[in-house]
């Protein structure tokens, strides 16, 4: 929960830096909402769930892209993600880290 500074990288989209806001979901006790995850834009949200420090990002459709993956909270206070972004023609395998 809060604002996190992130960096991501992948073979197609290249390196990105972003600031994302994480809030708790109102509709699910284990849900979180990631605003601007992987620099998708302010006001654009990716939904995920958390279970014992493990993050699951189910299939999210953002514009014409599909984003899906996993993540975890590390003992050093950072978040780590592995995810794919599909645009209908290519698949970008991306990784990201974020810290407060």
Residue frames as a rotation matrix with the C-alpha (Angstrom) as fourth column:
UNK 1
0.592 0.806 0.000 0.00
0.806 -0.592 0.000 0.00
0.000 0.000 -1.000 0.00
UNK 2
0.374 -0.440 -0.817 1.35
0.126 -0.848 0.514 3.43
-0.919 -0.295 -0.261 -0.89
UNK 3
0.887 -0.148 -0.438 3.48
-0.460 -0.384 -0.801 4.86
-0.049 0.911 -0.409 -3.67
UNK 4
0.444 -0.730 0.520 6.29
0.320 0.671 0.668 2.72
-0.837 -0.131 0.532 -5.08
UNK 5
0.299 -0.465 -0.834 9.07
-0.850 -0.526 -0.011 3.60
-0.433 0.712 -0.552 -7.53
UNK 6
0.586 0.049 0.809 9.47
0.097 0.987 -0.130 0.91
-0.805 0.155 0.573 -10.15
UNK 7
-0.233 -0.640 -0.732 11.76
-0.882 -0.178 0.436 -0.18
-0.409 0.748 -0.523 -12.94
UNK 8
0.559 0.408 0.722 10.91
-0.061 0.889 -0.454 -2.77
-0.827 0.210 0.522 -15.55
UNK 9
-0.358 -0.688 -0.631 12.61
-0.799 -0.124 0.589 -4.32
-0.483 0.715 -0.505 -18.54
UNK 10
0.381 0.433 0.817 11.76
0.119 0.853 -0.508 -6.61
-0.917 0.290 0.274 -21.42
UNK 11
-0.477 -0.690 0.545 13.04
0.584 0.214 0.783 -7.44
-0.656 0.692 0.301 -24.91
UNK 12
-0.131 0.494 0.859 10.28
0.936 -0.223 0.271 -5.57
0.326 0.840 -0.434 -26.75
UNK 13
0.789 0.588 0.178 9.29
0.484 -0.774 0.408 -2.67
0.378 -0.236 -0.895 -24.50
UNK 14
-0.100 -0.938 0.331 12.79
0.272 -0.346 -0.898 -2.05
0.957 0.001 0.290 -23.21
UNK 15
-0.644 -0.214 -0.735 13.55
0.753 -0.009 -0.657 -0.44
0.135 -0.977 0.167 -19.87
UNK 16
0.123 0.723 0.680 10.91
0.209 -0.689 0.694 1.71
0.970 0.057 -0.236 -18.17
UNK 17
-0.918 -0.212 -0.335 10.78
0.370 -0.155 -0.916 3.64
0.142 -0.965 0.221 -14.91
UNK 18
-0.157 0.941 0.299 7.48
0.098 -0.286 0.953 4.39
0.983 0.179 -0.047 -13.26
UNK 19
-0.923 0.063 0.381 5.79
-0.385 -0.221 -0.896 5.49
0.028 -0.973 0.228 -10.08
UNK 20
-0.371 0.831 -0.415 2.82
0.091 0.477 0.874 3.32
0.924 0.286 -0.252 -9.10
UNK 21
-0.479 0.357 0.802 0.26
-0.866 -0.342 -0.365 3.67
0.144 -0.869 0.473 -6.39
UNK 22
-0.683 0.258 -0.684 -0.94
0.193 0.966 0.171 0.50
0.705 -0.015 -0.710 -4.65
UNK 23
-0.446 0.626 0.639 -4.29
-0.883 -0.423 -0.202 0.55
0.144 -0.655 0.742 -2.85
UNK 24
-0.852 0.258 0.456 -6.40
0.011 0.879 -0.477 -2.12
-0.524 -0.401 -0.751 -1.19
UNK 25
-0.770 0.638 -0.023 -9.38
0.076 0.127 0.989 -3.40
0.634 0.759 -0.146 -3.15
UNK 26
-0.566 0.673 0.476 -12.83
-0.817 -0.380 -0.434 -2.54
-0.111 -0.635 0.765 -1.80
UNK 27
0.370 0.829 -0.420 -14.34
-0.896 0.438 0.075 -5.67
0.246 0.349 0.904 -3.36
UNK 28
0.646 -0.217 -0.731 -11.89
0.117 0.976 -0.186 -8.38
0.754 0.035 0.656 -2.28
UNK 29
0.963 -0.245 0.111 -10.10
-0.162 -0.199 0.967 -8.85
-0.215 -0.949 -0.231 1.08
UNK 30
0.269 -0.916 0.297 -6.95
0.496 0.396 0.773 -10.15
-0.825 -0.061 0.561 -0.65
UNK 31
0.494 0.020 0.869 -7.13
0.860 -0.154 -0.486 -7.77
0.124 0.988 -0.094 -3.61
UNK 32
-0.125 -0.529 -0.840 -4.89
0.377 -0.808 0.453 -4.85
-0.918 -0.260 0.300 -4.47
UNK 33
0.854 0.356 0.379 -5.03
0.497 -0.343 -0.797 -2.28
-0.153 0.869 -0.470 -7.24
UNK 34
-0.189 -0.973 -0.133 -1.86
0.694 -0.228 0.683 -1.13
-0.694 0.037 0.719 -8.99
UNK 35
0.877 0.446 -0.182 -2.16
0.218 -0.704 -0.676 2.26
-0.429 0.553 -0.714 -10.68
UNK 36
0.699 -0.586 -0.409 0.39
-0.712 -0.517 -0.476 2.94
0.067 0.624 -0.779 -13.45
UNK 37
0.426 -0.536 0.729 2.01
-0.059 0.787 0.614 -0.51
-0.903 -0.305 0.304 -13.13
UNK 38
-0.164 -0.631 0.759 4.74
0.788 0.379 0.485 -0.84
-0.593 0.677 0.435 -15.81
UNK 39
-0.764 -0.183 -0.619 4.04
-0.034 -0.946 0.321 2.78
-0.644 0.266 0.717 -16.84
UNK 40
-0.535 0.638 0.554 0.62
0.845 0.402 0.352 1.94
0.002 0.656 -0.754 -18.34
UNK 41
-0.462 0.290 0.838 -0.59
0.198 -0.887 0.416 5.43
0.865 0.359 0.352 -17.36
UNK 42
-0.973 0.222 0.063 -2.02
-0.142 -0.361 -0.922 7.44
-0.182 -0.906 0.382 -14.50
UNK 43
-0.182 0.983 -0.024 -5.64
-0.873 -0.173 -0.456 6.45
-0.452 -0.062 0.890 -13.98
UNK 44
0.246 0.178 -0.953 -5.01
-0.657 0.753 -0.029 3.01
0.713 0.633 0.302 -15.52
UNK 45
0.130 -0.045 0.990 -5.37
-0.955 0.262 0.137 0.13
-0.265 -0.964 -0.009 -13.06
UNK 46
-0.282 -0.238 -0.929 -4.08
-0.401 0.909 -0.111 -3.44
0.871 0.341 -0.352 -12.85
UNK 47
0.565 0.526 0.636 -5.84
-0.806 0.186 0.562 -5.69
0.177 -0.830 0.530 -10.35
UNK 48
-0.337 -0.696 -0.634 -3.98
-0.322 0.718 -0.617 -8.36
0.884 -0.004 -0.467 -8.39
UNK 49
0.858 0.513 0.002 -4.31
-0.193 0.319 0.928 -10.55
0.476 -0.797 0.373 -5.31
UNK 50
-0.219 -0.918 0.330 -1.91
-0.750 -0.057 -0.658 -11.10
0.623 -0.392 -0.676 -2.42
UNK 51
0.901 0.395 -0.182 -1.46
-0.191 0.736 0.650 -14.30
0.391 -0.550 0.738 -0.42
UNK 52
0.801 -0.591 -0.097 1.35
0.359 0.343 0.868 -14.52
-0.480 -0.730 0.487 2.16
UNK 53
0.091 -0.813 -0.576 3.61
-0.220 -0.580 0.784 -12.13
-0.971 0.055 -0.231 0.25
UNK 54
-0.726 -0.263 0.635 2.93
0.506 0.421 0.753 -13.72
-0.466 0.868 -0.173 -3.14
UNK 55
-0.242 0.593 -0.768 1.22
-0.480 -0.761 -0.436 -11.55
-0.843 0.263 0.469 -5.75
UNK 56
-0.460 0.195 0.866 -0.91
0.719 0.654 0.235 -12.92
-0.521 0.731 -0.441 -8.57
UNK 57
-0.497 0.307 -0.811 -1.79
-0.539 -0.842 0.012 -10.68
-0.679 0.444 0.584 -11.49
UNK 58
-0.040 0.538 0.842 -4.63
0.518 0.732 -0.443 -12.37
-0.854 0.418 -0.308 -13.34
UNK 59
-0.456 -0.086 0.886 -5.38
0.885 -0.144 0.442 -11.50
0.090 0.986 0.142 -16.94
UNK 60
0.038 0.390 -0.920 -5.87
0.328 -0.875 -0.357 -7.72
-0.944 -0.288 -0.161 -17.14
UNK 61
0.084 0.035 0.996 -6.90
0.992 -0.093 -0.081 -6.08
0.089 0.995 -0.042 -20.40
UNK 62
0.068 -0.189 -0.980 -5.44
0.320 -0.926 0.201 -2.62
-0.945 -0.328 -0.003 -20.83
UNK 63
-0.024 0.020 -1.000 -6.41
-0.819 -0.574 0.009 -1.04
-0.574 0.819 0.030 -24.13
UNK 64
0.655 0.210 -0.726 -5.39
-0.675 0.596 -0.436 -3.59
0.341 0.775 0.532 -26.75
UNK 65
-0.401 -0.884 -0.241 -2.84
-0.567 0.446 -0.692 -5.29
0.719 -0.140 -0.680 -24.47
UNK 66
0.811 0.509 -0.287 -3.23
-0.100 0.604 0.791 -8.22
0.576 -0.613 0.541 -22.08
UNK 67
-0.231 -0.872 0.432 -1.05
-0.686 -0.170 -0.708 -8.18
0.691 -0.460 -0.558 -18.96
UNK 68
0.880 0.469 -0.082 -0.65
-0.297 0.676 0.674 -11.16
0.372 -0.569 0.734 -16.61
UNK 69
-0.042 -0.959 -0.279 1.96
-0.165 0.282 -0.945 -12.45
0.985 0.006 -0.170 -14.18
UNK 70
0.658 0.137 -0.740 3.20
0.641 0.413 0.647 -12.97
0.395 -0.900 0.184 -10.64
UNK 71
0.104 -0.661 0.743 5.17
-0.307 -0.732 -0.608 -11.13
0.946 -0.165 -0.280 -8.02
UNK 72
0.365 -0.009 -0.931 6.40
0.791 0.530 0.305 -11.25
0.490 -0.848 0.201 -4.46
UNK 73
0.833 -0.160 0.529 7.30
-0.401 -0.834 0.379 -9.08
0.380 -0.528 -0.759 -1.50
UNK 74
0.203 -0.861 -0.466 10.96
0.330 0.508 -0.795 -9.55
0.922 0.008 0.387 -0.66
UNK 75
0.460 -0.064 -0.886 12.47
0.885 0.115 0.451 -9.44
0.073 -0.991 0.109 2.82
UNK 76
-0.633 -0.751 -0.187 14.45
0.756 -0.652 0.060 -6.29
-0.167 -0.103 0.981 1.90
UNK 77
-0.189 0.674 -0.714 11.15
0.271 -0.663 -0.698 -4.38
-0.944 -0.325 -0.057 1.44
UNK 78
-0.668 -0.044 -0.743 11.02
-0.646 -0.462 0.608 -4.46
-0.369 0.886 0.280 -2.36
UNK 79
0.472 0.809 0.351 8.49
-0.309 0.524 -0.793 -5.92
-0.826 0.266 0.498 -4.76
UNK 80
-0.733 -0.669 -0.122 9.55
-0.403 0.283 0.871 -8.20
-0.548 0.687 -0.477 -7.60
UNK 81
0.389 0.921 -0.002 7.40
-0.444 0.185 -0.877 -9.04
-0.807 0.342 0.481 -10.64
UNK 82
-0.880 -0.447 0.161 7.56
-0.057 0.435 0.899 -11.33
-0.471 0.782 -0.408 -13.66
UNK 83
0.103 0.994 -0.032 4.83
0.043 -0.037 -0.998 -10.79
-0.994 0.102 -0.046 -16.25
UNK 84
-0.646 -0.214 0.733 3.88
0.711 0.181 0.680 -10.86
-0.278 0.960 0.035 -19.91
UNK 85
-0.121 0.598 -0.792 2.36
-0.317 -0.780 -0.540 -8.16
-0.941 0.186 0.284 -22.06
UNK 86
-0.539 0.050 0.841 0.61
0.702 0.579 0.416 -9.41
-0.466 0.814 -0.347 -25.19
UNK 87
-0.489 0.347 -0.801 -0.56
-0.390 -0.908 -0.156 -7.02
-0.781 0.236 0.579 -27.89
UNK 88
0.626 0.769 0.130 -2.07
-0.278 0.375 -0.884 -9.59
-0.729 0.517 0.448 -30.24
UNK 89
0.848 -0.394 -0.355 1.07
-0.329 0.135 -0.935 -9.78
0.416 0.909 -0.016 -32.37
UNK 90
-0.154 -0.963 -0.221 3.95
-0.122 0.240 -0.963 -10.12
0.981 -0.121 -0.154 -29.92
UNK 91
0.849 0.299 -0.435 4.60
0.356 0.286 0.890 -11.26
0.390 -0.911 0.136 -26.36
UNK 92
0.060 -0.810 0.584 6.92
-0.397 -0.556 -0.730 -9.18
0.916 -0.188 -0.355 -24.16
UNK 93
0.503 -0.026 -0.864 8.31
0.683 0.625 0.378 -11.17
0.530 -0.780 0.332 -21.20
UNK 94
0.160 -0.370 0.915 9.03
-0.239 -0.914 -0.327 -8.48
0.958 -0.166 -0.234 -18.60
UNK 95
-0.014 -0.182 -0.983 10.46
0.930 0.359 -0.080 -8.23
0.367 -0.915 0.165 -15.12
UNK 96
0.211 0.098 0.973 10.08
-0.087 -0.989 0.118 -5.37
0.974 -0.109 -0.200 -12.66
UNK 97
-0.365 -0.250 -0.897 11.12
0.890 0.187 -0.415 -4.31
0.271 -0.950 0.155 -9.19
UNK 98
0.240 0.453 0.858 9.67
0.083 -0.891 0.447 -1.58
0.967 -0.036 -0.252 -7.02
UNK 99
-0.427 -0.375 -0.822 10.59
0.866 0.092 -0.492 0.06
0.261 -0.922 0.286 -3.73
UNK 100
0.697 0.696 -0.175 9.19
0.712 -0.640 0.289 2.80
0.089 -0.326 -0.941 -1.54
